[in-house]
Amino acid sequence: MYRIFQIIIIVSLVSAMYGCGVYSFTGASIPPQATTYSIEYFPNNAPLVQPTLSQVFTDALKDKFSNQTNLRLTNGVGDLHFEGSITGYNVRPQAIGADDRAAQNRLTVTVSVTFLNEYQPENDFEQNFSRYYDYESQRSLAEVENEAIEIIVEALVDDIFNRAVVNW
């Protein structure tokens, strides 16, 4: 009987924590009064422009908040608001082989983000986030680009989400 009572107490506490909006099982710490988020389109202002990157990145960031929080996307300025741009998209040799040729190349994407938190302005930030993908130089960028972008965007979105709402 005591064991059942313990289980009921634990379930009640977890439900209360999850339901109030202060904590979610993803580790997000969102002000309880926040109900909306907004994400402006992130234009690609990098010197080298990949045509689909802006849309892929913007959609991935929206999807992360849609799937990992109870917040509702709004077209206006939300309680949590993101804007910025893609500022870097470049490929550079990363490792040199025995014949002084690149053995590995690195695709790097940099995003400038401004985050505004209506209820916790002390958590506002302007920051650059950068991630990369290394690939063998025998392969062309065109061969690896889709996979690389998918991996880089996922990592960038995780970094931005964690910086904005996960206070560990």
Secondary structure as a PSIPRED ss2 file (coil, helix, strand):
# PSIPRED VFORMAT (PSIPRED V4.0)

   1 M C   1.000  0.000  0.000
   2 Y H   0.000  1.000  0.000
   3 R H   0.000  1.000  0.000
   4 I H   0.000  1.000  0.000
   5 F H   0.000  1.000  0.000
   6 Q H   0.000  1.000  0.000
   7 I H   0.000  1.000  0.000
   8 I H   0.000  1.000  0.000
   9 I H   0.000  1.000  0.000
  10 I H   0.000  1.000  0.000
  11 V H   0.000  1.000  0.000
  12 S H   0.000  1.000  0.000
  13 L H   0.000  1.000  0.000
  14 V H   0.000  1.000  0.000
  15 S H   0.000  1.000  0.000
  16 A H   0.000  1.000  0.000
  17 M H   0.000  1.000  0.000
  18 Y H   0.000  1.000  0.000
  19 G H   0.000  1.000  0.000
  20 C C   1.000  0.000  0.000
  21 G C   1.000  0.000  0.000
  22 V C   1.000  0.000  0.000
  23 Y C   1.000  0.000  0.000
  24 S C   1.000  0.000  0.000
  25 F C   1.000  0.000  0.000
  26 T C   1.000  0.000  0.000
  27 G C   1.000  0.000  0.000
  28 A C   1.000  0.000  0.000
  29 S C   1.000  0.000  0.000
  30 I C   1.000  0.000  0.000
  31 P C   1.000  0.000  0.000
  32 P C   1.000  0.000  0.000
  33 Q C   1.000  0.000  0.000
  34 A C   1.000  0.000  0.000
  35 T C   1.000  0.000  0.000
  36 T E   0.000  0.000  1.000
  37 Y E   0.000  0.000  1.000
  38 S E   0.000  0.000  1.000
  39 I E   0.000  0.000  1.000
  40 E C   1.000  0.000  0.000
  41 Y C   1.000  0.000  0.000
  42 F C   1.000  0.000  0.000
  43 P C   1.000  0.000  0.000
  44 N E   0.000  0.000  1.000
  45 N C   1.000  0.000  0.000
  46 A C   1.000  0.000  0.000
  47 P C   1.000  0.000  0.000
  48 L C   1.000  0.000  0.000
  49 V C   1.000  0.000  0.000
  50 Q C   1.000  0.000  0.000
  51 P C   1.000  0.000  0.000
  52 T C   1.000  0.000  0.000
  53 L H   0.000  1.000  0.000
  54 S H   0.000  1.000  0.000
  55 Q H   0.000  1.000  0.000
  56 V H   0.000  1.000  0.000
  57 F H   0.000  1.000  0.000
  58 T H   0.000  1.000  0.000
  59 D H   0.000  1.000  0.000
  60 A H   0.000  1.000  0.000
  61 L H   0.000  1.000  0.000
  62 K H   0.000  1.000  0.000
  63 D H   0.000  1.000  0.000
  64 K H   0.000  1.000  0.000
  65 F H   0.000  1.000  0.000
  66 S H   0.000  1.000  0.000
  67 N H   0.000  1.000  0.000
  68 Q H   0.000  1.000  0.000
  69 T C   1.000  0.000  0.000
  70 N C   1.000  0.000  0.000
  71 L C   1.000  0.000  0.000
  72 R E   0.000  0.000  1.000
  73 L E   0.000  0.000  1.000
  74 T C   1.000  0.000  0.000
  75 N C   1.000  0.000  0.000
  76 G C   1.000  0.000  0.000
  77 V C   1.000  0.000  0.000
  78 G C   1.000  0.000  0.000
  79 D C   1.000  0.000  0.000
  80 L E   0.000  0.000  1.000
  81 H E   0.000  0.000  1.000
  82 F E   0.000  0.000  1.000
  83 E E   0.000  0.000  1.000
  84 G E   0.000  0.000  1.000
  85 S E   0.000  0.000  1.000
  86 I E   0.000  0.000  1.000
  87 T E   0.000  0.000  1.000
  88 G E   0.000  0.000  1.000
  89 Y E   0.000  0.000  1.000
  90 N E   0.000  0.000  1.000
  91 V E   0.000  0.000  1.000
  92 R E   0.000  0.000  1.000
  93 P E   0.000  0.000  1.000
  94 Q E   0.000  0.000  1.000
  95 A E   0.000  0.000  1.000
  96 I E   0.000  0.000  1.000
  97 G C   1.000  0.000  0.000
  98 A C   1.000  0.000  0.000
  99 D C   1.000  0.000  0.000
 100 D C   1.000  0.000  0.000
 101 R C   1.000  0.000  0.000
 102 A E   0.000  0.000  1.000
 103 A E   0.000  0.000  1.000
 104 Q E   0.000  0.000  1.000
 105 N E   0.000  0.000  1.000
 106 R E   0.000  0.000  1.000
 107 L E   0.000  0.000  1.000
 108 T E   0.000  0.000  1.000
 109 V E   0.000  0.000  1.000
 110 T E   0.000  0.000  1.000
 111 V E   0.000  0.000  1.000
 112 S E   0.000  0.000  1.000
 113 V E   0.000  0.000  1.000
 114 T E   0.000  0.000  1.000
 115 F E   0.000  0.000  1.000
 116 L E   0.000  0.000  1.000
 117 N E   0.000  0.000  1.000
 118 E C   1.000  0.000  0.000
 119 Y C   1.000  0.000  0.000
 120 Q C   1.000  0.000  0.000
 121 P H   0.000  1.000  0.000
 122 E H   0.000  1.000  0.000
 123 N H   0.000  1.000  0.000
 124 D C   1.000  0.000  0.000
 125 F E   0.000  0.000  1.000
 126 E E   0.000  0.000  1.000
 127 Q E   0.000  0.000  1.000
 128 N E   0.000  0.000  1.000
 129 F E   0.000  0.000  1.000
 130 S E   0.000  0.000  1.000
 131 R E   0.000  0.000  1.000
 132 Y E   0.000  0.000  1.000
 133 Y E   0.000  0.000  1.000
 134 D E   0.000  0.000  1.000
 135 Y E   0.000  0.000  1.000
 136 E E   0.000  0.000  1.000
 137 S C   1.000  0.000  0.000
 138 Q C   1.000  0.000  0.000
 139 R C   1.000  0.000  0.000
 140 S C   1.000  0.000  0.000
 141 L H   0.000  1.000  0.000
 142 A H   0.000  1.000  0.000
 143 E H   0.000  1.000  0.000
 144 V H   0.000  1.000  0.000
 145 E H   0.000  1.000  0.000
 146 N H   0.000  1.000  0.000
 147 E H   0.000  1.000  0.000
 148 A H   0.000  1.000  0.000
 149 I H   0.000  1.000  0.000
 150 E H   0.000  1.000  0.000
 151 I H   0.000  1.000  0.000
 152 I H   0.000  1.000  0.000
 153 V H   0.000  1.000  0.000
 154 E H   0.000  1.000  0.000
 155 A H   0.000  1.000  0.000
 156 L H   0.000  1.000  0.000
 157 V H   0.000  1.000  0.000
 158 D H   0.000  1.000  0.000
 159 D H   0.000  1.000  0.000
 160 I H   0.000  1.000  0.000
 161 F H   0.000  1.000  0.000
 162 N H   0.000  1.000  0.000
 163 R H   0.000  1.000  0.000
 164 A H   0.000  1.000  0.000
 165 V H   0.000  1.000  0.000
 166 V C   1.000  0.000  0.000
 167 N C   1.000  0.000  0.000
 168 W C   1.000  0.000  0.000
